[in-house]
Amino acid sequence: MNNPLPEPFAHLTPYRSWALSTEDARMRRRISASMSEITDYYQTLLPEIDPIAKHLDKWPLAELPAEQKPLLYLAMMFMETAMCVEFFFDPDVPEALGAEHIELYAGRSEQLVNS
């Protein structure tokens, strides 16, 4: 675990392994997790998302300090798990080809944050 979470969010440290820097890594983590794990993650982060967004809003995306990035990645993973919990009830998109057949490429926002 490289960077710890910023102090106001240190209590989320047990979920630090979900803070992955690329969309591809987050997708693969999500589809390899059980619905129980995903639901636990989602329910834990749900009340934290507004405070996290307000905290991260202090910086432009391209200027986000390294020590804040794991928090952003936790929030991004939350957004990806939300669909699983709220709509799909499954780690992957039901009745679709399957995420393991998808290769994701970094978009502009991912390039800004991870440069």
C-alpha positions as CSV (number, residue, x, y, z in Angstrom):
1,M,0.0,0.0,0.0
2,N,1.8,3.1,-1.2
3,N,0.0,6.2,-0.1
4,P,-2.1,6.2,3.0
5,L,-5.5,7.8,2.9
6,P,-5.8,11.5,3.9
7,E,-6.5,11.9,7.6
8,P,-10.2,12.8,7.5
9,F,-10.7,9.4,5.7
10,A,-8.2,7.2,7.4
11,H,-11.0,5.1,8.8
12,L,-11.5,3.8,5.2
13,T,-8.1,2.2,5.2
14,P,-9.5,-1.3,5.3
15,Y,-10.8,-0.6,1.8
16,R,-7.5,0.8,0.5
17,S,-7.0,-2.2,-1.8
18,W,-10.0,-1.1,-3.8
19,A,-8.2,2.2,-4.6
20,L,-6.9,1.3,-8.0
21,S,-5.5,3.9,-10.4
22,T,-6.9,2.6,-13.8
23,E,-10.4,1.9,-15.0
24,D,-9.2,-1.5,-16.2
25,A,-7.8,-2.5,-12.8
26,R,-11.0,-1.3,-11.1
27,M,-13.1,-3.3,-13.5
28,R,-11.1,-6.5,-13.0
29,R,-11.2,-6.0,-9.2
30,R,-15.0,-5.6,-9.4
31,I,-15.7,-8.6,-11.5
32,S,-13.4,-10.8,-9.3
33,A,-15.2,-9.8,-6.1
34,S,-18.3,-11.4,-4.7
35,M,-21.5,-9.4,-4.5
36,S,-21.2,-9.5,-0.7
37,E,-17.8,-7.8,-1.0
38,I,-19.1,-5.3,-3.5
39,T,-22.2,-4.5,-1.4
40,D,-20.0,-4.0,1.7
41,Y,-17.8,-1.6,-0.1
42,Y,-20.7,0.3,-1.6
43,Q,-22.5,0.6,1.7
44,T,-19.4,1.7,3.5
45,L,-18.5,4.4,0.9
46,L,-22.1,5.6,0.3
47,P,-22.2,8.1,3.3
48,E,-18.6,9.1,2.5
49,I,-19.0,10.2,-1.1
50,D,-20.2,13.7,-0.5
51,P,-17.5,14.5,2.0
52,I,-14.9,12.9,-0.3
53,A,-16.1,15.0,-3.3
54,K,-16.0,18.2,-1.2
55,H,-12.5,17.3,0.0
56,L,-11.1,16.6,-3.5
57,D,-12.8,19.6,-5.0
58,K,-10.0,21.7,-3.5
59,W,-7.8,20.8,-6.4
60,P,-8.1,20.8,-10.2
61,L,-7.9,17.2,-11.4
62,A,-4.5,17.7,-13.1
63,E,-3.1,19.1,-9.9
64,L,-4.4,16.6,-7.4
65,P,-1.5,15.9,-4.9
66,A,-0.3,12.3,-4.8
67,E,-1.5,11.8,-1.2
68,Q,-5.0,12.6,-2.4
69,K,-5.1,10.2,-5.3
70,P,-6.0,7.0,-3.4
71,L,-9.1,8.8,-2.1
72,L,-10.1,9.7,-5.7
73,Y,-9.6,6.1,-6.7
74,L,-11.8,4.9,-3.9
75,A,-14.5,7.3,-5.1
76,M,-14.1,6.1,-8.7
77,M,-14.4,2.5,-7.6
78,F,-17.5,3.4,-5.7
79,M,-19.1,4.7,-8.9
80,E,-18.3,1.5,-10.6
81,T,-19.7,-0.7,-7.8
82,A,-22.9,1.5,-7.6
83,M,-24.2,0.0,-10.8
84,C,-23.6,-3.5,-9.5
85,V,-25.5,-2.9,-6.3
86,E,-28.3,-0.6,-7.5
87,F,-29.1,-2.1,-10.9
88,F,-27.3,-5.3,-11.9
89,F,-27.2,-7.2,-8.6
90,D,-24.1,-8.8,-10.0
91,P,-20.4,-7.9,-10.3
92,D,-20.7,-7.9,-14.1
93,V,-23.3,-6.7,-16.5
94,P,-25.9,-9.5,-16.7
95,E,-26.6,-11.1,-20.1
96,A,-23.6,-9.3,-21.6
97,L,-20.5,-10.7,-23.2
98,G,-18.6,-10.3,-19.9
99,A,-16.0,-7.8,-18.8
100,E,-13.2,-10.3,-19.1
101,H,-13.5,-9.8,-22.8
102,I,-13.0,-6.1,-22.7
103,E,-9.7,-4.2,-22.9
104,L,-9.9,-0.7,-21.5
105,Y,-7.6,2.1,-22.5
106,A,-6.8,5.1,-20.4
107,G,-9.0,8.2,-21.1
108,R,-8.0,11.8,-20.8
109,S,-9.0,12.1,-17.1
110,E,-7.1,9.0,-16.2
111,Q,-4.0,10.4,-18.0
112,L,-4.3,13.7,-16.1
113,V,-4.5,12.0,-12.7
114,N,-1.9,9.3,-13.2
115,S,0.8,11.5,-14.9
